[in-house]
């Protein structure tokens, strides 16, 4: 059985999808703790897994609360 390939968005694609400025996406990522959907780095490229983007979009406050809790342990 072949592994299912995960899809990713670039920061610009995420900004367009969420209808926010690219600068906002970059700002969220650099916050401590980070804001917005989780990201992954591939070399020098930042990508956002589509599943994380969808979870964030469905309920941003709950998503962020869970993400903040994970960082405390």
VMD Tcl script that draws the C-alpha trace (Angstrom):
set ca {
  {0.00 0.00 0.00}
  {1.44 3.36 -1.01}
  {1.73 6.08 1.59}
  {-0.65 8.97 1.12}
  {1.22 12.15 0.35}
  {0.37 15.11 2.57}
  {-0.39 18.42 0.89}
  {1.14 21.68 2.01}
  {0.51 25.38 1.42}
  {3.15 28.06 1.09}
  {2.91 31.10 3.35}
  {1.48 33.12 0.44}
  {-1.10 30.44 -0.35}
  {-2.10 30.37 3.34}
  {-2.40 34.15 3.43}
  {-4.62 34.08 0.34}
  {-6.71 31.21 1.75}
  {-7.28 32.94 5.11}
  {-7.63 36.36 3.45}
  {-4.88 37.96 5.54}
  {-1.65 39.69 4.60}
  {1.50 37.62 4.10}
  {3.10 39.77 6.80}
  {0.43 38.54 9.24}
  {1.29 34.90 8.51}
  {4.99 35.61 9.04}
  {4.25 37.52 12.25}
  {2.13 34.67 13.66}
  {4.87 32.14 12.92}
  {7.51 34.19 14.76}
  {5.46 34.77 17.92}
  {6.32 32.94 21.12}
  {4.23 30.86 21.42}
  {3.53 30.70 17.68}
  {0.07 31.66 16.41}
  {-1.95 30.28 13.52}
  {-1.61 26.85 11.92}
  {1.47 24.73 12.63}
  {4.19 24.90 10.03}
  {7.02 22.67 8.89}
  {10.36 23.63 7.42}
  {11.82 21.87 4.41}
  {15.31 23.24 3.97}
  {14.74 26.99 3.90}
  {11.09 26.71 2.88}
  {8.17 27.03 5.28}
  {5.06 24.99 4.51}
  {1.69 24.59 6.22}
  {0.02 21.15 6.23}
  {-3.49 21.42 4.78}
  {-4.93 19.39 7.68}
  {-3.54 21.90 10.20}
  {-4.91 24.80 8.15}
  {-8.37 23.22 8.07}
  {-8.32 22.53 11.82}
  {-7.30 26.14 12.47}
  {-9.97 27.49 10.13}
  {-12.75 25.42 11.76}
  {-12.18 26.90 15.24}
  {-9.16 29.22 15.56}
  {-9.60 29.89 19.29}
  {-9.89 26.20 20.24}
  {-7.01 25.28 17.92}
  {-4.79 27.91 19.53}
  {-5.80 26.90 23.05}
  {-4.83 23.28 22.37}
  {-1.59 24.36 20.72}
  {-0.67 26.55 23.70}
  {-1.39 23.66 26.09}
  {0.93 21.37 24.13}
  {3.76 23.86 24.53}
  {3.41 23.96 28.32}
  {4.29 20.27 28.76}
}
mol new
graphics top color blue
foreach p $ca { graphics top sphere $p radius 0.5 }
foreach p [lrange $ca 0 end-1] q [lrange $ca 1 end] { graphics top cylinder $p $q radius 0.2 }
display resetview
